[in-house]
Amino acid sequence: MATFEVADRKYEVDEDGFLQDPQIWNEAVAKDFASTESVADLTEAHWKVINYIRNYYLQFGIAPMIRKLCKETGCPLQRMYDLFPSGPAKGACKVAGLPKPDGCV
């Protein structure tokens, strides 16, 4: 298993860099993982998406479909890519501390 290190913190990650234990996630973890996704600062718009994804995952055990994510957050798909350059499935889920979504390449 791989390890992602930032400052004096270490996280166990899968081969694609996704957090292995979603239970240890918090805002500091999100900020650490944002750095791997070319996101320098997490804005209110980032947090809206991140929190929606986290809450959906905790309720249903899977990440939301991108269409639902865009509709529920009011964030158009292009804006999602502006916020998370590697995309909502990969980037946003990684920052939110979720496992890699099925079908994510």
HUQUI-V774163 format. One record per backbone hydrogen bond with DSSP energy under -1.0 kcal/mol. CO is the residue of the C=O (numbers start at 0). NH is the residue of the N-H. Records with the same first field share a line. If there is no record, write none. Layout:
CO: NH + NH
This chain:
1: 12
3: 10
5: 8
8: 5
10: 3
11: 19
12: 1
13: 16
17: 13
20: 23
21: 24
25: 29
26: 30
27: 31
28: 32
29: 33
32: 35
33: 36 + 38
42: 46
43: 47
44: 48
45: 49
46: 50
47: 51
48: 52
49: 53
50: 54
51: 55
52: 56
53: 57
54: 58
55: 59
56: 60
64: 68
65: 69
66: 70
67: 71
68: 72
69: 73
75: 79
76: 80
77: 81
78: 82
79: 83
83: 86
86: 90 + 91
87: 92
89: 93
90: 94
91: 95
92: 97
93: 96
100: 103
